[in-house]
Amino acid sequence: MSRDYEPVPGQWYENLEEDESFRVLKVDEDAELVEIEHLDGEIEEIDLESWHEMDLETTEEPEGWAESEDEDEEEEEDDEEEDDWDDDDDDDEDDEDDEDDDWDDDDEHDEY
């Protein structure tokens, strides 16, 4: 019995004939292509005709797959820490400029 699901980006499907899961990344209706990502990270394009011939079932996101989202969050935290570090560096440079300005003021007073 064939199940005919429309491809939905972000949705996970199980190909019952191949016993493999994948998620839809994007659907290009103009080109009639569906871009999917397999569990091993391989990305593949399937034409809509082939999509409709597959025996598919919608499924939940596989366990452990969310780890890629966790890595993204960690990278964002690292970026924020780097931004804080950069801000500190900017403050130091401003302090140095202030010191130079003070020194220049002293020189002007010496000339009088």
C-alpha positions as CSV (number, residue, x, y, z in Angstrom):
1,M,0.0,0.0,0.0
2,S,1.5,3.3,-1.0
3,R,1.3,6.4,1.2
4,D,1.5,9.6,-0.6
5,Y,2.9,12.4,1.5
6,E,3.8,15.8,0.2
7,P,7.4,16.8,1.0
8,V,7.5,19.4,3.9
9,P,10.7,21.1,4.8
10,G,11.9,20.1,8.3
11,Q,9.7,17.0,8.4
12,W,11.2,13.6,8.9
13,Y,10.2,10.6,6.8
14,E,10.9,6.9,6.8
15,N,11.3,5.2,3.4
16,L,9.7,1.8,4.3
17,E,11.1,0.0,1.3
18,E,14.7,1.0,2.1
19,D,14.2,1.1,5.9
20,E,15.9,4.5,6.2
21,S,15.0,7.9,7.6
22,F,15.7,11.3,6.2
23,R,14.4,14.8,6.5
24,V,13.4,17.2,3.8
25,L,15.6,20.3,3.6
26,K,13.8,22.2,0.9
27,V,11.3,21.8,-2.0
28,D,11.8,23.5,-5.3
29,E,8.4,23.2,-7.0
30,D,9.6,25.0,-10.1
31,A,12.4,22.5,-10.7
32,E,10.2,19.7,-9.2
33,L,13.1,18.7,-6.9
34,V,13.1,17.7,-3.2
35,E,16.4,18.1,-1.3
36,I,16.7,15.6,1.5
37,E,19.3,14.8,4.2
38,H,20.0,11.3,5.3
39,L,21.0,10.3,8.9
40,D,24.6,10.0,7.8
41,G,24.6,13.7,6.6
42,E,24.5,12.8,2.9
43,I,22.4,15.3,1.0
44,E,20.5,14.1,-2.1
45,E,18.0,15.6,-4.6
46,I,15.0,13.6,-5.6
47,D,12.6,14.6,-8.4
48,L,8.9,14.8,-7.3
49,E,7.9,11.9,-9.5
50,S,10.4,9.6,-7.6
51,W,9.2,11.1,-4.3
52,H,5.6,10.1,-5.0
53,E,6.7,6.5,-6.0
54,M,8.4,6.0,-2.6
55,D,6.6,4.2,0.2
56,L,6.9,6.8,2.9
57,E,5.7,7.3,6.5
58,T,6.2,10.4,8.5
59,T,8.3,9.9,11.6
60,E,9.8,11.7,14.6
61,E,13.2,13.3,14.6
62,P,15.7,10.5,15.4
63,E,17.3,10.4,18.9
64,G,20.6,12.1,19.0
65,W,19.9,14.2,15.9
66,A,19.2,17.3,18.0
67,E,22.9,17.4,19.0
68,S,23.6,19.5,15.9
69,E,21.4,22.2,17.3
70,D,23.2,22.0,20.6
71,E,26.5,22.5,18.8
72,D,25.0,25.6,17.1
73,E,24.1,27.0,20.6
74,E,27.6,26.3,21.9
75,E,29.1,28.1,18.9
76,E,26.8,31.1,19.6
77,E,27.9,31.2,23.2
78,D,31.6,31.1,22.1
79,D,30.9,33.9,19.7
80,E,29.3,36.0,22.4
81,E,32.4,35.4,24.7
82,E,34.7,36.5,21.8
83,D,32.5,39.6,21.3
84,D,32.9,40.4,25.0
85,W,36.7,40.0,24.7
86,D,36.7,42.3,21.6
87,D,34.7,44.9,23.6
88,D,37.3,44.8,26.3
89,D,40.1,45.4,23.8
90,D,38.3,48.4,22.4
91,D,38.1,49.9,25.9
92,D,41.8,49.4,26.4
93,E,42.5,51.2,23.2
94,D,40.3,54.1,24.2
95,D,42.2,54.3,27.5
96,E,45.5,54.6,25.7
97,D,44.1,57.3,23.5
98,D,43.0,59.2,26.6
99,E,46.5,59.0,28.1
100,D,48.0,60.3,24.9
101,D,45.5,63.2,24.9
102,D,46.5,64.1,28.5
103,W,50.1,64.1,27.6
104,D,49.5,66.4,24.6
105,D,47.6,68.8,26.9
106,D,50.7,68.9,29.1
107,D,52.9,69.9,26.2
108,E,50.6,72.8,25.3
109,H,50.8,74.2,28.8
110,D,54.6,73.9,28.8
111,E,54.8,76.2,25.7
112,Y,53.2,79.2,27.5
